[in-house]
Amino acid sequence: MNVVQLHGNIPFEKYQMAVELLRVIGLEVQTEEITEKEELPMNVIQGIEKGKKDIEQGRVIRSEDVRKKAQAICEN
């Protein structure tokens, strides 16, 4: 079996294009996903926990409100 590893910090869109290209030419692509909380960087874990607390305390903004605000900013 041959293995191809992608090294470096490439944008997600380029990663998706590379994976799709390999599939198009008939190669099997096996991706590894992060499944364990311990595999995430500490700052990501802390951000998730903060987000959960914000939700529990009602500090949320509806996606529709965010979209409207972003649209208003873009129109100016």
C-alpha positions, -999 to +999 in steps of 0.1 A: +000+000+000+012+035-009+006+064+015+004+101+008+006+126+036-001+163+032+023+184+052+020+221+059-008+244+067-029+245+036-063+262+034-092+237+038-105+244+003-071+233-012-073+202+010-108+194-002-096+199-038-066+175-033-088+148-018-114+151-046-087+150-073-074+117-058-109+103-057-116+114-093-085+095-106-097+064-088-076+064-057-091+054-023-089+083+002-090+076+039-091+106+062-085+107+099-109+126+120-103+140+155-126+120+178-111+124+212-114+157+232-077+153+243-065+156+207-078+191+204-056+220+214-064+234+249-075+268+235-101+251+213-114+230+242-116+262+263-135+280+235-160+252+232-166+251+270-170+289+270-195+286+242-215+260+260-217+282+291-228+312+270-256+291+256-267+279+290-268+315+303-288+327+273-260+348+258-267+338+222-276+356+190-299+341+164-282+333+131-309+354+113-299+384+134-262+379+126-270+376+089-291+408+089-263+427+107-236+414+083-258+423+053-263+458+066-225+462+071-218+449+036-243+473+020-226+504+035 
